[in-house]
Amino acid sequence: MGEIVNLNRARKARDKAEDKARAAANRAAHGRTAAEKKTARTERERAERHIDGHKRED
């Protein structure tokens, strides 16, 4: 015979795990200093200019 599972507890545990994952993603996205955000933005812009400079005109 299988193990008896309380579906209410299983649902709550699943929801709690999803909330923790969402919180971790938010901490990574919003928990950076202004200098880190500026560095990432300038690096992204530099990479875009580099790629655009290598495009061929038709």
Secondary structure as UniProt FT lines:
FT   HELIX           7..30
FT   HELIX           34..53
//
